Amino acid sequence: MKDFVITADSNSDLLDSYINEKRIGIIPHYYDIEGVTYGDEVNLTPKEFYDKMRSGLMPTTMASNPEVIRRTFQGYVDQGYDILHISFSSALSGGCSNVMTGAIEICEENPGAKIIVIDTLNASMGEGMIVMKAVQMKEEGKTIDEVSAWMEEHKMEFCVRFTVDDLGHLYRGGRISKTTAIVGTMINIKPILYLNEEGKLVPLDKARGRKKSLAVISDNMIESMGKYKDTSDVVCIAHGDALEDANYLADLIKSKLPHKTILMNTISPSIGSHSGPGAIGLCFMGEKR
């Protein structure tokens, strides 16, 4: 039986150290600021990216490049590997469709090749947690078919709660109306959103004030965990260059669930372009999204 590699995209917000250690193949998503396209060999640091947004620059985003997908997959196939690709939500980007098309083409051109694509219907470190689980199962000796079957059966148990600091970015992305953005900003309302079973980011709740919104997503996580509340699973926090608030949320979680391991990373620019500086995502295992 052939060995297999695990690939994902840059929207999984995995730590660079983890990507390098586990040799995860990453297919980039792209963003453009002032006519310069970033995301592949040329990139901005998270601080540079979010500071540009704070200065008023509005990035545009692009999904994964079909040629890069083909080149990446072909490289692994040429080395004799099967491929398990774990993808950003198809409801939020055309990247998953691009990857599926590339996988079909490579398999047609290379008899015997196997490429399985998992549409996580998830984003950021919610997607990243699925990658980490796949790596764990592979290291335990599970086959590509066993891992992919488990992912399809359990991917709805990977949950995301999300809040933003600037409602204007949600308005520009079509998530809320202009009136809601203006009024909400005036009275300091912070929306709570989640990724539903269709992989869409939709409203869940709202809170007045930043710290209250972080408390709400922490409390909602605990309510949603069910059987996972007492296990030693990882909880992930992704933030839009808002480390102080991310640490505040981590402390809230530790005070209630001290046995949980908390991983933290910045939100990738292709997601951050739509959520803005100060966004906070909380990713965890739960019985339902």
VEXDREN-2710 file (C-alpha; in Angstrom, 1 decimal):
% VEXDREN-2710
k/r/px/py/pz
1/MET/0.0/0.0/0.0
2/LYS/1.3/3.4/-1.0
3/ASP/2.2/6.0/1.6
4/PHE/0.2/9.3/1.5
5/VAL/0.8/12.9/2.2
6/ILE/-1.6/15.4/3.7
7/THR/-2.0/18.8/2.0
8/ALA/-4.1/21.8/2.9
9/ASP/-4.4/25.5/2.0
10/SER/-3.1/28.6/3.6
11/ASN/-6.6/29.4/5.0
12/SER/-6.1/26.6/7.6
13/ASP/-4.0/29.1/9.7
14/LEU/-1.7/26.3/10.9
15/LEU/1.5/27.4/12.7
16/ASP/4.5/27.5/10.4
17/SER/6.4/25.3/12.9
18/TYR/3.7/22.6/12.7
19/ILE/3.6/22.8/8.9
20/ASN/7.4/22.3/8.7
21/GLU/7.5/19.6/11.3
22/LYS/4.7/17.5/9.8
23/ARG/5.6/18.3/6.2
24/ILE/2.1/19.5/5.3
25/GLY/1.9/20.6/1.7
26/ILE/0.3/24.1/1.6
27/ILE/-1.6/25.5/-1.5
28/PRO/-1.8/29.3/-1.2
29/HIS/-4.8/31.5/-1.4
30/TYR/-4.0/35.1/-2.6
31/TYR/-4.7/38.7/-1.7
32/ASP/-4.0/41.9/-3.5
33/ILE/-3.1/45.3/-2.0
34/GLU/-2.4/48.4/-4.1
35/GLY/-1.9/46.2/-7.2
36/VAL/0.6/43.8/-5.7
37/THR/-0.5/40.2/-5.4
38/TYR/0.7/38.3/-2.3
39/GLY/0.4/34.8/-1.0
40/ASP/2.9/32.6/-2.8
41/GLU/6.6/33.5/-2.7
42/VAL/6.0/37.1/-1.9
43/ASN/4.1/37.8/1.4
44/LEU/3.5/40.4/4.1
45/THR/4.0/39.7/7.8
46/PRO/0.7/39.7/9.7
47/LYS/1.6/43.0/11.3
48/GLU/2.3/44.6/7.9
49/PHE/-0.9/43.3/6.5
50/TYR/-3.2/44.4/9.3
51/ASP/-1.5/47.8/9.6
52/LYS/-2.2/48.4/5.9
53/MET/-5.9/47.6/6.6
54/ARG/-5.8/49.9/9.6
55/SER/-4.5/52.7/7.3
56/GLY/-7.6/52.3/5.2
57/LEU/-6.4/50.0/2.4
58/MET/-8.9/47.3/1.4
59/PRO/-7.4/44.1/0.0
60/THR/-9.1/41.9/-2.6
61/THR/-8.7/38.1/-2.5
62/MET/-8.3/35.3/-5.0
63/ALA/-8.7/31.6/-4.6
64/SER/-6.0/29.0/-5.2
65/ASN/-4.3/28.9/-8.6
66/PRO/-5.2/25.9/-10.7
67/GLU/-1.6/25.7/-12.1
68/VAL/-0.1/25.7/-8.6
69/ILE/-2.6/23.0/-7.5
70/ARG/-1.6/20.8/-10.5
71/ARG/2.1/21.3/-9.9
72/THR/1.8/20.5/-6.2
73/PHE/-0.2/17.4/-6.8
74/GLN/1.9/16.2/-9.7
75/GLY/5.0/16.6/-7.6
76/TYR/3.7/14.2/-4.9
77/VAL/2.3/11.7/-7.5
78/ASP/5.7/11.6/-9.2
79/GLN/7.3/10.7/-5.8
80/GLY/4.8/7.8/-5.5
81/TYR/2.5/9.3/-2.9
82/ASP/-1.3/9.3/-2.6
83/ILE/-2.7/12.6/-1.5
84/LEU/-5.3/13.6/1.1
85/HIS/-6.2/17.2/0.6
86/ILE/-8.1/19.1/3.4
87/SER/-9.8/22.1/1.9
88/PHE/-11.2/25.5/3.0
89/SER/-15.0/25.6/2.9
90/SER/-16.5/25.4/-0.6
91/ALA/-19.2/27.8/0.6
92/LEU/-16.7/30.6/1.2
93/SER/-14.3/30.2/-1.8
94/GLY/-13.8/28.7/-5.2
95/GLY/-10.6/27.1/-3.9
96/CYS/-12.2/23.8/-3.1
97/SER/-13.7/23.5/-6.6
98/ASN/-10.3/24.3/-8.0
99/VAL/-8.6/21.6/-6.0
100/MET/-11.2/19.0/-6.9
101/THR/-10.8/19.8/-10.6
102/GLY/-7.0/19.6/-10.3
103/ALA/-7.3/16.3/-8.5
104/ILE/-9.5/14.7/-11.2
105/GLU/-7.2/15.9/-13.9
106/ILE/-4.0/14.6/-12.3
107/CYS/-5.6/11.2/-11.6
108/GLU/-6.9/10.9/-15.2
109/GLU/-3.4/11.7/-16.4
110/ASN/-1.6/9.4/-13.9
111/PRO/-3.3/5.9/-13.8
112/GLY/-3.0/4.5/-10.3
113/ALA/-2.8/7.9/-8.6
114/LYS/-5.2/8.5/-5.7
115/ILE/-6.1/12.0/-4.5
116/ILE/-9.0/12.4/-2.0
117/VAL/-10.3/16.0/-1.3
118/ILE/-12.2/16.7/1.9
119/ASP/-14.4/19.8/1.8
120/THR/-14.2/20.7/5.5
121/LEU/-17.0/23.3/5.3
122/ASN/-14.7/25.0/7.7
123/ALA/-12.2/27.8/7.9
124/SER/-9.1/29.2/9.7
125/MET/-8.0/27.0/12.6
126/GLY/-11.2/25.1/12.5
127/GLU/-9.9/23.7/9.2
128/GLY/-6.5/23.5/10.8
129/MET/-7.8/21.3/13.6
130/ILE/-9.1/18.9/11.0
131/VAL/-5.6/18.8/9.4
132/MET/-4.0/18.1/12.8
133/LYS/-6.5/15.2/13.5
134/ALA/-5.7/13.7/10.1
135/VAL/-1.9/13.9/10.8
136/GLN/-2.5/12.3/14.2
137/MET/-4.5/9.4/12.6
138/LYS/-1.8/8.9/9.9
139/GLU/0.9/8.7/12.6
140/GLU/-1.2/6.1/14.4
141/GLY/-1.0/4.0/11.2
142/LYS/-4.4/4.7/9.7
143/THR/-4.7/4.4/5.9
144/ILE/-5.8/7.3/3.6
145/ASP/-9.2/5.7/3.2
146/GLU/-9.7/5.3/7.0
147/VAL/-8.6/8.9/7.7
148/SER/-10.8/10.3/4.9
149/ALA/-13.8/8.3/6.0
150/TRP/-13.4/9.5/9.6
151/MET/-13.1/13.1/8.4
152/GLU/-16.3/12.9/6.4
153/GLU/-18.2/11.4/9.3
154/HIS/-16.9/13.8/12.0
155/LYS/-16.1/17.1/10.3
156/MET/-19.3/18.7/11.7
157/GLU/-17.8/18.3/15.1
158/PHE/-15.1/20.9/14.4
159/CYS/-16.7/24.2/15.4
160/VAL/-15.9/27.9/15.0
161/ARG/-17.2/30.9/16.9
162/PHE/-16.1/34.3/15.5
163/THR/-16.4/38.0/16.4
164/VAL/-15.1/41.1/14.7
165/ASP/-14.0/44.5/16.0
166/ASP/-15.0/46.5/13.0
167/LEU/-18.5/46.0/11.5
168/GLY/-17.5/47.7/8.3
169/HIS/-15.6/44.7/7.1
170/LEU/-18.7/42.5/7.5
171/TYR/-20.8/45.0/5.6
172/ARG/-18.3/45.1/2.7
173/GLY/-18.4/41.3/2.6
174/GLY/-22.2/41.3/2.4
175/ARG/-22.7/39.7/5.9
176/ILE/-24.6/42.6/7.3
177/SER/-26.5/45.6/6.0
178/LYS/-25.1/49.2/5.9
179/THR/-27.6/50.3/8.5
180/THR/-26.8/47.4/10.8
181/ALA/-23.1/48.3/10.5
182/ILE/-23.6/52.0/11.2
183/VAL/-26.0/51.5/14.1
184/GLY/-24.0/48.6/15.6
185/THR/-20.8/50.7/15.5
186/MET/-22.6/53.6/17.2
187/ILE/-23.8/51.5/20.2
188/ASN/-20.7/49.3/20.3
189/ILE/-22.5/46.1/19.3
190/LYS/-20.2/43.1/18.4
191/PRO/-21.7/40.3/16.4
192/ILE/-21.1/36.7/17.2
193/LEU/-21.0/34.4/14.1
194/TYR/-20.4/30.7/13.5
195/LEU/-19.7/28.4/10.6
196/ASN/-22.9/26.4/10.0
197/GLU/-23.3/22.9/8.5
198/GLU/-23.3/24.4/5.0
199/GLY/-19.9/25.9/5.7
200/LYS/-21.3/29.5/5.7
201/LEU/-20.4/32.2/8.2
202/VAL/-23.8/33.2/9.8
203/PRO/-25.0/35.2/12.8
204/LEU/-25.4/33.4/16.1
205/ASP/-25.6/36.1/18.8
206/LYS/-24.4/39.6/19.6
207/ALA/-22.9/41.4/22.6
208/ARG/-22.3/45.0/23.6
209/GLY/-18.6/45.7/24.0
210/ARG/-15.4/43.8/23.1
211/LYS/-14.8/41.9/26.3
212/LYS/-18.4/40.9/26.6
213/SER/-18.3/39.4/23.1
214/LEU/-15.3/37.3/24.0
215/ALA/-17.0/36.1/27.1
216/VAL/-20.1/35.1/25.0
217/ILE/-18.0/33.1/22.5
218/SER/-16.2/31.4/25.4
219/ASP/-19.5/30.5/27.1
220/ASN/-21.1/29.4/23.9
221/MET/-18.1/27.1/23.2
222/ILE/-18.6/25.4/26.6
223/GLU/-22.3/24.9/25.9
224/SER/-21.6/23.4/22.5
225/MET/-18.8/21.0/23.5
226/GLY/-21.0/18.3/25.0
227/LYS/-18.9/15.1/25.4
228/TYR/-15.8/17.0/24.4
229/LYS/-15.9/19.3/27.4
230/ASP/-14.0/16.9/29.7
231/THR/-11.5/15.6/27.2
232/SER/-8.0/16.9/26.6
233/ASP/-8.7/18.2/23.1
234/VAL/-7.0/21.3/21.7
235/VAL/-8.8/24.6/21.6
236/CYS/-7.5/27.1/19.0
237/ILE/-7.7/30.9/18.9
238/ALA/-7.1/32.8/15.7
239/HIS/-6.8/36.5/15.7
240/GLY/-6.4/39.5/13.4
241/ASP/-3.3/41.0/15.0
242/ALA/-5.1/41.2/18.3
243/LEU/-2.8/39.3/20.6
244/GLU/-4.0/41.1/23.8
245/ASP/-7.6/40.2/23.2
246/ALA/-6.6/36.6/22.2
247/ASN/-4.7/36.2/25.4
248/TYR/-7.7/37.6/27.3
249/LEU/-9.9/34.9/25.7
250/ALA/-7.3/32.2/26.4
251/ASP/-7.4/33.2/30.1
252/LEU/-11.2/32.9/30.2
253/ILE/-11.0/29.4/28.7
254/LYS/-8.2/28.3/31.1
255/SER/-10.2/29.5/34.1
256/LYS/-13.1/27.2/33.1
257/LEU/-11.3/24.4/31.3
258/PRO/-7.7/24.2/32.7
259/HIS/-7.1/20.8/31.1
260/LYS/-7.4/22.1/27.5
261/THR/-4.3/22.9/25.4
262/ILE/-4.7/26.3/23.7
263/LEU/-3.0/27.0/20.4
264/MET/-2.9/30.5/18.9
265/ASN/-2.1/32.0/15.6
266/THR/-2.9/35.0/13.4
267/ILE/-5.7/34.9/10.8
268/SER/-4.3/34.5/7.3
269/PRO/-4.6/37.6/5.1
270/SER/-7.0/35.9/2.6
271/ILE/-9.5/35.5/5.5
272/GLY/-8.4/38.6/7.3
273/SER/-9.2/40.7/4.2
274/HIS/-12.9/40.0/5.0
275/SER/-12.8/40.0/8.8
276/GLY/-10.4/42.8/9.4
277/PRO/-8.0/43.8/12.2
278/GLY/-9.1/42.7/15.6
279/ALA/-11.2/39.7/14.5
280/ILE/-11.1/36.7/16.9
281/GLY/-12.0/33.1/16.1
282/LEU/-12.5/30.4/18.6
283/CYS/-12.1/26.8/17.2
284/PHE/-12.9/23.6/19.2
285/MET/-14.4/20.2/19.1
286/GLY/-18.2/20.1/19.8
287/GLU/-21.1/17.8/19.5
288/LYS/-22.7/20.1/16.9
289/ARG/-21.8/23.3/15.1
END
